[in-house]
Amino acid sequence: MVPTVLPAQLWTQHEVGISYTNRKRILHPQVGMISLHCQTLVDPDQAQSLLVFTAIPGTEDHDKLRLLSVIGSQRLGASTTAASD
C-alpha cells in the first residue's frame, strides 16, 4: 500500500522541482526593454511547444506588454503615404 502524503507534509519537505519558467529580456523597437516570464507548454508527444510570455501586474513591464497588445501591427512614426488633392 502506498503511503498518503498530505499537502502540508509536502510543503514542509521543500522539494525543489524543475522550473518551467524562465526570464526573458526583449528589446522592442517601440516600447524598449521588456523583462518577461516565459513558460514553455509542450504537447504530450512533444512535437510542438507554445511559449507564453507574462509580466507581473502593476509593473512597468506589464504596462509595456499591455501597450503592445494595443499597438499590434500599427506603425508608429511618420506616414509614408502622400496626401491626395
PyMOL Python script that loads the backbone (N, CA, C, O; Angstrom):
from pymol import cmd

cmd.read_pdbstr("""\
ATOM      1  N   MET A   1       0.839  -1.175   0.000  1.00  0.00           N
ATOM      2  CA  MET A   1       0.000   0.000   0.000  1.00  0.00           C
ATOM      3  C   MET A   1       0.893   1.250   0.000  1.00  0.00           C
ATOM      4  O   MET A   1       1.859   1.321   0.759  1.00  0.00           O
ATOM      5  N   VAL A   2       0.567   2.244  -0.858  1.00  0.00           N
ATOM      6  CA  VAL A   2       1.342   3.476  -0.980  1.00  0.00           C
ATOM      7  C   VAL A   2       0.924   4.430   0.137  1.00  0.00           C
ATOM      8  O   VAL A   2      -0.269   4.677   0.317  1.00  0.00           O
ATOM      9  N   PRO A   3       1.890   4.973   0.895  1.00  0.00           N
ATOM     10  CA  PRO A   3       1.530   5.904   1.968  1.00  0.00           C
ATOM     11  C   PRO A   3       0.985   7.206   1.397  1.00  0.00           C
ATOM     12  O   PRO A   3       1.439   7.675   0.353  1.00  0.00           O
ATOM     13  N   THR A   4       0.015   7.782   2.087  1.00  0.00           N
ATOM     14  CA  THR A   4      -0.580   9.039   1.679  1.00  0.00           C
ATOM     15  C   THR A   4       0.225  10.189   2.273  1.00  0.00           C
ATOM     16  O   THR A   4       0.544  10.198   3.462  1.00  0.00           O
ATOM     17  N   VAL A   5       0.550  11.171   1.408  1.00  0.00           N
ATOM     18  CA  VAL A   5       1.288  12.348   1.857  1.00  0.00           C
ATOM     19  C   VAL A   5       0.359  13.539   1.731  1.00  0.00           C
ATOM     20  O   VAL A   5      -0.166  13.811   0.651  1.00  0.00           O
ATOM     21  N   LEU A   6       0.157  14.237   2.813  1.00  0.00           N
ATOM     22  CA  LEU A   6      -0.703  15.416   2.815  1.00  0.00           C
ATOM     23  C   LEU A   6       0.034  16.610   2.222  1.00  0.00           C
ATOM     24  O   LEU A   6       1.258  16.692   2.325  1.00  0.00           O
ATOM     25  N   PRO A   7      -0.705  17.552   1.593  1.00  0.00           N
ATOM     26  CA  PRO A   7      -0.053  18.733   1.016  1.00  0.00           C
ATOM     27  C   PRO A   7       0.817  19.489   2.024  1.00  0.00           C
ATOM     28  O   PRO A   7       1.885  19.982   1.661  1.00  0.00           O
ATOM     29  N   ALA A   8       0.382  19.587   3.263  1.00  0.00           N
ATOM     30  CA  ALA A   8       1.185  20.288   4.278  1.00  0.00           C
ATOM     31  C   ALA A   8       2.523  19.580   4.500  1.00  0.00           C
ATOM     32  O   ALA A   8       3.541  20.233   4.727  1.00  0.00           O
ATOM     33  N   GLN A   9       2.521  18.249   4.434  1.00  0.00           N
ATOM     34  CA  GLN A   9       3.764  17.495   4.585  1.00  0.00           C
ATOM     35  C   GLN A   9       4.703  17.739   3.416  1.00  0.00           C
ATOM     36  O   GLN A   9       5.914  17.864   3.602  1.00  0.00           O
ATOM     37  N   LEU A  10       4.146  17.808   2.206  1.00  0.00           N
ATOM     38  CA  LEU A  10       4.966  18.095   1.020  1.00  0.00           C
ATOM     39  C   LEU A  10       5.593  19.476   1.127  1.00  0.00           C
ATOM     40  O   LEU A  10       6.757  19.667   0.775  1.00  0.00           O
ATOM     41  N   TRP A  11       4.817  20.439   1.613  1.00  0.00           N
ATOM     42  CA  TRP A  11       5.312  21.809   1.738  1.00  0.00           C
ATOM     43  C   TRP A  11       6.496  21.877   2.698  1.00  0.00           C
ATOM     44  O   TRP A  11       7.468  22.586   2.436  1.00  0.00           O
ATOM     45  N   THR A  12       6.421  21.153   3.792  1.00  0.00           N
ATOM     46  CA  THR A  12       7.497  21.195   4.779  1.00  0.00           C
ATOM     47  C   THR A  12       8.763  20.492   4.298  1.00  0.00           C
ATOM     48  O   THR A  12       9.845  20.734   4.832  1.00  0.00           O
ATOM     49  N   GLN A  13       8.635  19.623   3.292  1.00  0.00           N
ATOM     50  CA  GLN A  13       9.810  18.921   2.760  1.00  0.00           C
ATOM     51  C   GLN A  13      10.644  19.825   1.854  1.00  0.00           C
ATOM     52  O   GLN A  13      11.814  19.537   1.604  1.00  0.00           O
ATOM     53  N   HIS A  14      10.059  20.903   1.367  1.00  0.00           N
ATOM     54  CA  HIS A  14      10.751  21.865   0.495  1.00  0.00           C
ATOM     55  C   HIS A  14      11.414  21.192  -0.704  1.00  0.00           C
ATOM     56  O   HIS A  14      12.549  21.512  -1.058  1.00  0.00           O
ATOM     57  N   GLU A  15      10.708  20.275  -1.312  1.00  0.00           N
ATOM     58  CA  GLU A  15      11.232  19.622  -2.502  1.00  0.00           C
ATOM     59  C   GLU A  15      11.346  20.638  -3.635  1.00  0.00           C
ATOM     60  O   GLU A  15      10.440  21.445  -3.843  1.00  0.00           O
ATOM     61  N   VAL A  16      12.437  20.598  -4.350  1.00  0.00           N
ATOM     62  CA  VAL A  16      12.653  21.503  -5.469  1.00  0.00           C
ATOM     63  C   VAL A  16      12.440  20.730  -6.754  1.00  0.00           C
ATOM     64  O   VAL A  16      13.067  19.694  -6.976  1.00  0.00           O
ATOM     65  N   GLY A  17      11.550  21.235  -7.605  1.00  0.00           N
ATOM     66  CA  GLY A  17      11.256  20.575  -8.864  1.00  0.00           C
ATOM     67  C   GLY A  17      11.888  21.317 -10.020  1.00  0.00           C
ATOM     68  O   GLY A  17      12.627  22.283  -9.831  1.00  0.00           O
ATOM     69  N   ILE A  18      11.595  20.865 -11.188  1.00  0.00           N
ATOM     70  CA  ILE A  18      12.098  21.501 -12.403  1.00  0.00           C
ATOM     71  C   ILE A  18      11.313  22.779 -12.644  1.00  0.00           C
ATOM     72  O   ILE A  18      10.085  22.789 -12.558  1.00  0.00           O
ATOM     73  N   SER A  19      12.015  23.839 -12.939  1.00  0.00           N
ATOM     74  CA  SER A  19      11.365  25.107 -13.219  1.00  0.00           C
ATOM     75  C   SER A  19      10.990  25.160 -14.700  1.00  0.00           C
ATOM     76  O   SER A  19      11.822  24.911 -15.573  1.00  0.00           O
ATOM     77  N   TYR A  20       9.744  25.483 -14.961  1.00  0.00           N
ATOM     78  CA  TYR A  20       9.283  25.593 -16.338  1.00  0.00           C
ATOM     79  C   TYR A  20       9.167  27.047 -16.775  1.00  0.00           C
ATOM     80  O   TYR A  20       8.693  27.329 -17.876  1.00  0.00           O
ATOM     81  N   THR A  21       9.593  27.963 -15.929  1.00  0.00           N
ATOM     82  CA  THR A  21       9.504  29.382 -16.231  1.00  0.00           C
ATOM     83  C   THR A  21      10.898  29.991 -16.248  1.00  0.00           C
ATOM     84  O   THR A  21      11.699  29.756 -15.343  1.00  0.00           O
ATOM     85  N   ASN A  22      11.179  30.760 -17.264  1.00  0.00           N
ATOM     86  CA  ASN A  22      12.446  31.465 -17.390  1.00  0.00           C
ATOM     87  C   ASN A  22      12.155  32.949 -17.571  1.00  0.00           C
ATOM     88  O   ASN A  22      11.062  33.322 -17.996  1.00  0.00           O
ATOM     89  N   ARG A  23      13.123  33.789 -17.254  1.00  0.00           N
ATOM     90  CA  ARG A  23      13.007  35.219 -17.529  1.00  0.00           C
ATOM     91  C   ARG A  23      13.638  35.487 -18.887  1.00  0.00           C
ATOM     92  O   ARG A  23      14.714  34.982 -19.207  1.00  0.00           O
ATOM     93  N   LYS A  24      12.945  36.290 -19.668  1.00  0.00           N
ATOM     94  CA  LYS A  24      13.452  36.700 -20.974  1.00  0.00           C
ATOM     95  C   LYS A  24      13.431  38.220 -21.036  1.00  0.00           C
ATOM     96  O   LYS A  24      12.485  38.861 -20.580  1.00  0.00           O
ATOM     97  N   ARG A  25      14.473  38.777 -21.598  1.00  0.00           N
ATOM     98  CA  ARG A  25      14.528  40.223 -21.830  1.00  0.00           C
ATOM     99  C   ARG A  25      14.449  40.440 -23.330  1.00  0.00           C
ATOM    100  O   ARG A  25      15.214  39.864 -24.103  1.00  0.00           O
ATOM    101  N   ILE A  26      13.504  41.285 -23.722  1.00  0.00           N
ATOM    102  CA  ILE A  26      13.253  41.536 -25.138  1.00  0.00           C
ATOM    103  C   ILE A  26      13.353  43.036 -25.381  1.00  0.00           C
ATOM    104  O   ILE A  26      12.732  43.831 -24.676  1.00  0.00           O
ATOM    105  N   LEU A  27      14.149  43.417 -26.394  1.00  0.00           N
ATOM    106  CA  LEU A  27      14.257  44.823 -26.771  1.00  0.00           C
ATOM    107  C   LEU A  27      13.301  45.067 -27.933  1.00  0.00           C
ATOM    108  O   LEU A  27      13.538  44.619 -29.055  1.00  0.00           O
ATOM    109  N   HIS A  28      12.226  45.777 -27.648  1.00  0.00           N
ATOM    110  CA  HIS A  28      11.218  46.060 -28.671  1.00  0.00           C
ATOM    111  C   HIS A  28      11.438  47.474 -29.210  1.00  0.00           C
ATOM    112  O   HIS A  28      11.715  48.388 -28.434  1.00  0.00           O
ATOM    113  N   PRO A  29      11.318  47.671 -30.532  1.00  0.00           N
ATOM    114  CA  PRO A  29      11.627  48.980 -31.112  1.00  0.00           C
ATOM    115  C   PRO A  29      10.722  50.119 -30.631  1.00  0.00           C
ATOM    116  O   PRO A  29      11.167  51.266 -30.589  1.00  0.00           O
ATOM    117  N   GLN A  30       9.475  49.840 -30.271  1.00  0.00           N
ATOM    118  CA  GLN A  30       8.570  50.917 -29.852  1.00  0.00           C
ATOM    119  C   GLN A  30       8.535  51.134 -28.341  1.00  0.00           C
ATOM    120  O   GLN A  30       8.422  52.278 -27.899  1.00  0.00           O
ATOM    121  N   VAL A  31       8.628  50.082 -27.538  1.00  0.00           N
ATOM    122  CA  VAL A  31       8.459  50.243 -26.093  1.00  0.00           C
ATOM    123  C   VAL A  31       9.739  50.033 -25.299  1.00  0.00           C
ATOM    124  O   VAL A  31       9.745  50.216 -24.081  1.00  0.00           O
ATOM    125  N   GLY A  32      10.820  49.652 -25.965  1.00  0.00           N
ATOM    126  CA  GLY A  32      12.099  49.466 -25.283  1.00  0.00           C
ATOM    127  C   GLY A  32      12.246  48.086 -24.666  1.00  0.00           C
ATOM    128  O   GLY A  32      11.617  47.126 -25.111  1.00  0.00           O
ATOM    129  N   MET A  33      13.083  47.991 -23.636  1.00  0.00           N
ATOM    130  CA  MET A  33      13.386  46.714 -22.990  1.00  0.00           C
ATOM    131  C   MET A  33      12.198  46.242 -22.144  1.00  0.00           C
ATOM    132  O   MET A  33      11.630  47.013 -21.371  1.00  0.00           O
ATOM    133  N   ILE A  34      11.832  44.967 -22.302  1.00  0.00           N
ATOM    134  CA  ILE A  34      10.769  44.353 -21.510  1.00  0.00           C
ATOM    135  C   ILE A  34      11.338  43.078 -20.894  1.00  0.00           C
ATOM    136  O   ILE A  34      11.937  42.260 -21.593  1.00  0.00           O
ATOM    137  N   SER A  35      11.152  42.911 -19.594  1.00  0.00           N
ATOM    138  CA  SER A  35      11.575  41.706 -18.900  1.00  0.00           C
ATOM    139  C   SER A  35      10.326  40.886 -18.587  1.00  0.00           C
ATOM    140  O   SER A  35       9.445  41.338 -17.856  1.00  0.00           O
ATOM    141  N   LEU A  36      10.257  39.678 -19.148  1.00  0.00           N
ATOM    142  CA  LEU A  36       9.053  38.859 -19.051  1.00  0.00           C
ATOM    143  C   LEU A  36       9.360  37.465 -18.524  1.00  0.00           C
ATOM    144  O   LEU A  36      10.485  36.975 -18.622  1.00  0.00           O
ATOM    145  N   HIS A  37       8.337  36.844 -17.966  1.00  0.00           N
ATOM    146  CA  HIS A  37       8.414  35.431 -17.608  1.00  0.00           C
ATOM    147  C   HIS A  37       8.036  34.653 -18.858  1.00  0.00           C
ATOM    148  O   HIS A  37       7.085  35.016 -19.549  1.00  0.00           O
ATOM    149  N   CYS A  38       8.765  33.593 -19.155  1.00  0.00           N
ATOM    150  CA  CYS A  38       8.490  32.772 -20.329  1.00  0.00           C
ATOM    151  C   CYS A  38       8.216  31.351 -19.862  1.00  0.00           C
ATOM    152  O   CYS A  38       9.067  30.713 -19.242  1.00  0.00           O
ATOM    153  N   GLN A  39       7.026  30.868 -20.164  1.00  0.00           N
ATOM    154  CA  GLN A  39       6.658  29.500 -19.816  1.00  0.00           C
ATOM    155  C   GLN A  39       6.510  28.710 -21.106  1.00  0.00           C
ATOM    156  O   GLN A  39       5.864  29.169 -22.048  1.00  0.00           O
ATOM    157  N   THR A  40       7.099  27.537 -21.152  1.00  0.00           N
ATOM    158  CA  THR A  40       7.017  26.675 -22.322  1.00  0.00           C
ATOM    159  C   THR A  40       6.010  25.572 -22.057  1.00  0.00           C
ATOM    160  O   THR A  40       6.155  24.797 -21.111  1.00  0.00           O
ATOM    161  N   LEU A  41       4.991  25.507 -22.898  1.00  0.00           N
ATOM    162  CA  LEU A  41       3.987  24.458 -22.817  1.00  0.00           C
ATOM    163  C   LEU A  41       4.251  23.488 -23.960  1.00  0.00           C
ATOM    164  O   LEU A  41       4.384  23.902 -25.112  1.00  0.00           O
ATOM    165  N   VAL A  42       4.327  22.200 -23.645  1.00  0.00           N
ATOM    166  CA  VAL A  42       4.660  21.177 -24.639  1.00  0.00           C
ATOM    167  C   VAL A  42       3.499  20.199 -24.748  1.00  0.00           C
ATOM    168  O   VAL A  42       2.922  19.786 -23.741  1.00  0.00           O
ATOM    169  N   ASP A  43       3.160  19.830 -25.992  1.00  0.00           N
ATOM    170  CA  ASP A  43       2.081  18.854 -26.161  1.00  0.00           C
ATOM    171  C   ASP A  43       2.559  17.469 -25.696  1.00  0.00           C
ATOM    172  O   ASP A  43       3.762  17.246 -25.558  1.00  0.00           O
ATOM    173  N   PRO A  44       1.629  16.545 -25.456  1.00  0.00           N
ATOM    174  CA  PRO A  44       2.018  15.229 -24.924  1.00  0.00           C
ATOM    175  C   PRO A  44       3.055  14.485 -25.762  1.00  0.00           C
ATOM    176  O   PRO A  44       3.867  13.741 -25.214  1.00  0.00           O
ATOM    177  N   ASP A  45       3.039  14.674 -27.075  1.00  0.00           N
ATOM    178  CA  ASP A  45       4.008  14.000 -27.949  1.00  0.00           C
ATOM    179  C   ASP A  45       5.313  14.786 -28.068  1.00  0.00           C
ATOM    180  O   ASP A  45       6.265  14.315 -28.690  1.00  0.00           O
ATOM    181  N   GLN A  46       5.360  15.964 -27.481  1.00  0.00           N
ATOM    182  CA  GLN A  46       6.497  16.871 -27.548  1.00  0.00           C
ATOM    183  C   GLN A  46       6.888  17.215 -28.979  1.00  0.00           C
ATOM    184  O   GLN A  46       8.058  17.451 -29.280  1.00  0.00           O
ATOM    185  N   ALA A  47       5.884  17.239 -29.857  1.00  0.00           N
ATOM    186  CA  ALA A  47       6.117  17.610 -31.245  1.00  0.00           C
ATOM    187  C   ALA A  47       5.976  19.117 -31.443  1.00  0.00           C
ATOM    188  O   ALA A  47       6.525  19.676 -32.392  1.00  0.00           O
ATOM    189  N   GLN A  48       5.234  19.778 -30.541  1.00  0.00           N
ATOM    190  CA  GLN A  48       5.025  21.215 -30.636  1.00  0.00           C
ATOM    191  C   GLN A  48       5.173  21.835 -29.259  1.00  0.00           C
ATOM    192  O   GLN A  48       4.936  21.187 -28.239  1.00  0.00           O
ATOM    193  N   SER A  49       5.564  23.090 -29.246  1.00  0.00           N
ATOM    194  CA  SER A  49       5.628  23.806 -27.984  1.00  0.00           C
ATOM    195  C   SER A  49       5.068  25.210 -28.182  1.00  0.00           C
ATOM    196  O   SER A  49       5.093  25.756 -29.285  1.00  0.00           O
ATOM    197  N   LEU A  50       4.566  25.775 -27.100  1.00  0.00           N
ATOM    198  CA  LEU A  50       3.980  27.099 -27.109  1.00  0.00           C
ATOM    199  C   LEU A  50       4.673  27.919 -26.026  1.00  0.00           C
ATOM    200  O   LEU A  50       4.735  27.502 -24.870  1.00  0.00           O
ATOM    201  N   LEU A  51       5.193  29.082 -26.401  1.00  0.00           N
ATOM    202  CA  LEU A  51       5.818  29.973 -25.436  1.00  0.00           C
ATOM    203  C   LEU A  51       4.788  30.992 -24.980  1.00  0.00           C
ATOM    204  O   LEU A  51       4.147  31.646 -25.803  1.00  0.00           O
ATOM    205  N   VAL A  52       4.630  31.127 -23.669  1.00  0.00           N
ATOM    206  CA  VAL A  52       3.683  32.083 -23.092  1.00  0.00           C
ATOM    207  C   VAL A  52       4.495  33.118 -22.316  1.00  0.00           C
ATOM    208  O   VAL A  52       5.222  32.776 -21.383  1.00  0.00           O
ATOM    209  N   PHE A  53       4.364  34.386 -22.712  1.00  0.00           N
ATOM    210  CA  PHE A  53       5.085  35.475 -22.068  1.00  0.00           C
ATOM    211  C   PHE A  53       4.132  36.259 -21.186  1.00  0.00           C
ATOM    212  O   PHE A  53       3.064  36.669 -21.639  1.00  0.00           O
ATOM    213  N   THR A  54       4.507  36.473 -19.922  1.00  0.00           N
ATOM    214  CA  THR A  54       3.685  37.221 -18.984  1.00  0.00           C
ATOM    215  C   THR A  54       4.569  38.185 -18.197  1.00  0.00           C
ATOM    216  O   THR A  54       5.790  38.037 -18.137  1.00  0.00           O
ATOM    217  N   ALA A  55       3.915  39.173 -17.601  1.00  0.00           N
ATOM    218  CA  ALA A  55       4.613  40.136 -16.748  1.00  0.00           C
ATOM    219  C   ALA A  55       3.826  40.284 -15.452  1.00  0.00           C
ATOM    220  O   ALA A  55       2.621  40.033 -15.418  1.00  0.00           O
ATOM    221  N   ILE A  56       4.499  40.685 -14.405  1.00  0.00           N
ATOM    222  CA  ILE A  56       3.856  40.866 -13.107  1.00  0.00           C
ATOM    223  C   ILE A  56       2.956  42.097 -13.174  1.00  0.00           C
ATOM    224  O   ILE A  56       3.421  43.187 -13.507  1.00  0.00           O
ATOM    225  N   PRO A  57       1.660  41.930 -12.857  1.00  0.00           N
ATOM    226  CA  PRO A  57       0.744  43.075 -12.889  1.00  0.00           C
ATOM    227  C   PRO A  57       1.237  44.222 -12.003  1.00  0.00           C
ATOM    228  O   PRO A  57       1.779  44.011 -10.918  1.00  0.00           O
ATOM    229  N   GLY A  58       1.030  45.438 -12.503  1.00  0.00           N
ATOM    230  CA  GLY A  58       1.437  46.625 -11.752  1.00  0.00           C
ATOM    231  C   GLY A  58       2.858  47.082 -12.016  1.00  0.00           C
ATOM    232  O   GLY A  58       3.282  48.117 -11.502  1.00  0.00           O
ATOM    233  N   THR A  59       3.606  46.318 -12.818  1.00  0.00           N
ATOM    234  CA  THR A  59       4.989  46.690 -13.119  1.00  0.00           C
ATOM    235  C   THR A  59       5.053  47.448 -14.441  1.00  0.00           C
ATOM    236  O   THR A  59       4.111  47.429 -15.233  1.00  0.00           O
ATOM    237  N   GLU A  60       6.178  48.112 -14.661  1.00  0.00           N
ATOM    238  CA  GLU A  60       6.397  48.806 -15.931  1.00  0.00           C
ATOM    239  C   GLU A  60       6.380  47.809 -17.095  1.00  0.00           C
ATOM    240  O   GLU A  60       5.879  48.117 -18.177  1.00  0.00           O
ATOM    241  N   ASP A  61       6.934  46.608 -16.863  1.00  0.00           N
ATOM    242  CA  ASP A  61       6.944  45.579 -17.907  1.00  0.00           C
ATOM    243  C   ASP A  61       5.521  45.168 -18.269  1.00  0.00           C
ATOM    244  O   ASP A  61       5.226  44.927 -19.440  1.00  0.00           O
ATOM    245  N   HIS A  62       4.650  45.086 -17.289  1.00  0.00           N
ATOM    246  CA  HIS A  62       3.245  44.736 -17.538  1.00  0.00           C
ATOM    247  C   HIS A  62       2.576  45.827 -18.365  1.00  0.00           C
ATOM    248  O   HIS A  62       1.818  45.530 -19.288  1.00  0.00           O
ATOM    249  N   ASP A  63       2.851  47.086 -18.041  1.00  0.00           N
ATOM    250  CA  ASP A  63       2.293  48.199 -18.805  1.00  0.00           C
ATOM    251  C   ASP A  63       2.767  48.161 -20.253  1.00  0.00           C
ATOM    252  O   ASP A  63       1.986  48.391 -21.176  1.00  0.00           O
ATOM    253  N   LYS A  64       4.048  47.869 -20.446  1.00  0.00           N
ATOM    254  CA  LYS A  64       4.589  47.786 -21.806  1.00  0.00           C
ATOM    255  C   LYS A  64       3.950  46.645 -22.585  1.00  0.00           C
ATOM    256  O   LYS A  64       3.649  46.796 -23.769  1.00  0.00           O
ATOM    257  N   LEU A  65       3.742  45.510 -21.935  1.00  0.00           N
ATOM    258  CA  LEU A  65       3.112  44.362 -22.600  1.00  0.00           C
ATOM    259  C   LEU A  65       1.679  44.694 -22.996  1.00  0.00           C
ATOM    260  O   LEU A  65       1.227  44.329 -24.082  1.00  0.00           O
ATOM    261  N   ARG A  66       0.964  45.390 -22.110  1.00  0.00           N
ATOM    262  CA  ARG A  66      -0.408  45.801 -22.424  1.00  0.00           C
ATOM    263  C   ARG A  66      -0.414  46.796 -23.583  1.00  0.00           C
ATOM    264  O   ARG A  66      -1.290  46.737 -24.446  1.00  0.00           O
ATOM    265  N   LEU A  67       0.555  47.705 -23.607  1.00  0.00           N
ATOM    266  CA  LEU A  67       0.652  48.661 -24.706  1.00  0.00           C
ATOM    267  C   LEU A  67       0.863  47.933 -26.026  1.00  0.00           C
ATOM    268  O   LEU A  67       0.283  48.308 -27.045  1.00  0.00           O
ATOM    269  N   LEU A  68       1.693  46.894 -26.010  1.00  0.00           N
ATOM    270  CA  LEU A  68       1.924  46.126 -27.240  1.00  0.00           C
ATOM    271  C   LEU A  68       0.654  45.445 -27.736  1.00  0.00           C
ATOM    272  O   LEU A  68       0.476  45.275 -28.942  1.00  0.00           O
ATOM    273  N   SER A  69      -0.224  45.056 -26.829  1.00  0.00           N
ATOM    274  CA  SER A  69      -1.481  44.425 -27.264  1.00  0.00           C
ATOM    275  C   SER A  69      -2.373  45.428 -27.980  1.00  0.00           C
ATOM    276  O   SER A  69      -3.209  45.035 -28.794  1.00  0.00           O
ATOM    277  N   VAL A  70      -2.210  46.722 -27.690  1.00  0.00           N
ATOM    278  CA  VAL A  70      -2.981  47.769 -28.351  1.00  0.00           C
ATOM    279  C   VAL A  70      -2.316  48.169 -29.661  1.00  0.00           C
ATOM    280  O   VAL A  70      -2.984  48.365 -30.677  1.00  0.00           O
ATOM    281  N   ILE A  71      -0.991  48.289 -29.625  1.00  0.00           N
ATOM    282  CA  ILE A  71      -0.253  48.707 -30.819  1.00  0.00           C
ATOM    283  C   ILE A  71      -0.432  47.689 -31.941  1.00  0.00           C
ATOM    284  O   ILE A  71      -0.652  48.060 -33.093  1.00  0.00           O
ATOM    285  N   GLY A  72      -0.337  46.416 -31.603  1.00  0.00           N
ATOM    286  CA  GLY A  72      -0.476  45.367 -32.608  1.00  0.00           C
ATOM    287  C   GLY A  72       0.487  45.560 -33.748  1.00  0.00           C
ATOM    288  O   GLY A  72       1.693  45.691 -33.534  1.00  0.00           O
ATOM    289  N   SER A  73      -0.026  45.580 -34.944  1.00  0.00           N
ATOM    290  CA  SER A  73       0.829  45.719 -36.127  1.00  0.00           C
ATOM    291  C   SER A  73       0.853  47.153 -36.651  1.00  0.00           C
ATOM    292  O   SER A  73       1.333  47.400 -37.757  1.00  0.00           O
ATOM    293  N   GLN A  74       0.337  48.101 -35.862  1.00  0.00           N
ATOM    294  CA  GLN A  74       0.369  49.500 -36.285  1.00  0.00           C
ATOM    295  C   GLN A  74       1.807  49.981 -36.364  1.00  0.00           C
ATOM    296  O   GLN A  74       2.675  49.506 -35.631  1.00  0.00           O
ATOM    297  N   ARG A  75       2.047  50.917 -37.251  1.00  0.00           N
ATOM    298  CA  ARG A  75       3.378  51.523 -37.365  1.00  0.00           C
ATOM    299  C   ARG A  75       3.347  52.857 -36.656  1.00  0.00           C
ATOM    300  O   ARG A  75       2.483  53.691 -36.926  1.00  0.00           O
ATOM    301  N   LEU A  76       4.288  53.063 -35.746  1.00  0.00           N
ATOM    302  CA  LEU A  76       4.385  54.343 -35.047  1.00  0.00           C
ATOM    303  C   LEU A  76       5.460  55.161 -35.714  1.00  0.00           C
ATOM    304  O   LEU A  76       6.618  54.747 -35.764  1.00  0.00           O
ATOM    305  N   GLY A  77       5.094  56.313 -36.225  1.00  0.00           N
ATOM    306  CA  GLY A  77       6.058  57.168 -36.902  1.00  0.00           C
ATOM    307  C   GLY A  77       5.375  57.946 -37.991  1.00  0.00           C
ATOM    308  O   GLY A  77       4.150  57.930 -38.108  1.00  0.00           O
ATOM    309  N   ALA A  78       6.170  58.630 -38.790  1.00  0.00           N
ATOM    310  CA  ALA A  78       5.634  59.460 -39.857  1.00  0.00           C
ATOM    311  C   ALA A  78       4.979  58.600 -40.930  1.00  0.00           C
ATOM    312  O   ALA A  78       5.451  57.512 -41.260  1.00  0.00           O
ATOM    313  N   SER A  79       3.896  59.114 -41.453  1.00  0.00           N
ATOM    314  CA  SER A  79       3.186  58.413 -42.521  1.00  0.00           C
ATOM    315  C   SER A  79       3.974  58.512 -43.815  1.00  0.00           C
ATOM    316  O   SER A  79       4.561  59.554 -44.110  1.00  0.00           O
ATOM    317  N   THR A  80       3.992  57.439 -44.585  1.00  0.00           N
ATOM    318  CA  THR A  80       4.723  57.436 -45.852  1.00  0.00           C
ATOM    319  C   THR A  80       3.798  57.597 -47.033  1.00  0.00           C
ATOM    320  O   THR A  80       4.255  57.601 -48.176  1.00  0.00           O
ATOM    321  N   THR A  81       2.485  57.732 -46.784  1.00  0.00           N
ATOM    322  CA  THR A  81       1.534  57.894 -47.889  1.00  0.00           C
ATOM    323  C   THR A  81       1.376  59.377 -48.197  1.00  0.00           C
ATOM    324  O   THR A  81       1.345  60.203 -47.284  1.00  0.00           O
ATOM    325  N   ALA A  82       1.277  59.716 -49.473  1.00  0.00           N
ATOM    326  CA  ALA A  82       1.112  61.109 -49.897  1.00  0.00           C
ATOM    327  C   ALA A  82      -0.341  61.510 -49.751  1.00  0.00           C
ATOM    328  O   ALA A  82      -1.241  60.698 -49.962  1.00  0.00           O
ATOM    329  N   ALA A  83      -0.571  62.777 -49.385  1.00  0.00           N
ATOM    330  CA  ALA A  83      -1.925  63.294 -49.261  1.00  0.00           C
ATOM    331  C   ALA A  83      -2.505  63.488 -50.646  1.00  0.00           C
ATOM    332  O   ALA A  83      -1.819  63.948 -51.559  1.00  0.00           O
ATOM    333  N   SER A  84      -3.775  63.136 -50.799  1.00  0.00           N
ATOM    334  CA  SER A  84      -4.426  63.312 -52.107  1.00  0.00           C
ATOM    335  C   SER A  84      -5.073  64.702 -52.179  1.00  0.00           C
ATOM    336  O   SER A  84      -5.517  65.243 -51.166  1.00  0.00           O
ATOM    337  N   ASP A  85      -5.119  65.268 -53.391  1.00  0.00           N
ATOM    338  CA  ASP A  85      -5.712  66.607 -53.579  1.00  0.00           C
ATOM    339  C   ASP A  85      -7.167  66.504 -53.713  1.00  0.00           C
ATOM    340  O   ASP A  85      -7.845  67.518 -53.878  1.00  0.00           O
TER     341      ASP A  85
END
""", "prot")
cmd.dss("prot")
cmd.show_as("cartoon", "prot")
cmd.util.cbc("prot")
cmd.orient("prot")
